[in-house]
């Protein structure tokens, strides 16, 4: 996509929310920890920049977990081998199922962490919105074929222009989020108690103490 604005940064609150979400916290728990309303966290999920960063962080966490699991693969294979030869039929069946799943003959588990870039998140939201409108207008004729046909028609449109519009809209929303965060931060700073500074003379003693001493000698 050409001539697009630079992706704005996420606020510290949004980054903290992502840290909690990848640990399995609910939106309500995240909202309480970060200090925002639950509706705000729900809104962030629709933010392409937030959504993309969350997907990337989840994938990184999953990749680290897979590396740890791979280090245990040799031991796991030995356990399955012993289980397959077990006299207990249930144990043998369980081991056989695990082996079949591992080699992809029992069904493959696919991991979908969602869009990994703001552009993909924007496009996904645009397609979902278009599909929702289409199903509302033609509910009786909606089917897998009609959905596929509608998506093909959508793809024939000026994709770059659609992407540019939705991307710039997302940029404006995130910039607004940043402005609101800075405003909130500034308001918190003005509420801090003001500390009255006592002037200090060149020799390091308090000026007020010197004044009291002079009055005492007088």
Secondary structure, DSSP 8 states (H G I E B T S, - for coil): --S--------HHHHHHHHHHTTT--HHHHHHHHTS-HHHHHHHHT-HHHHHHHHHHHHHHHHHHHHHHHHTHHHHHHHHHHHHT-SSHHHHHHHHHHHHHHTTSS---------SSHHHHHHHHHHHHHHHHHHHH-TTT--HHHHHHHHHHHHTS-HHHHHHHHHHHHHHHHHHHHHHHHHHHHHHHHTS-------B-TTSSBHHHHHHHHHHH-
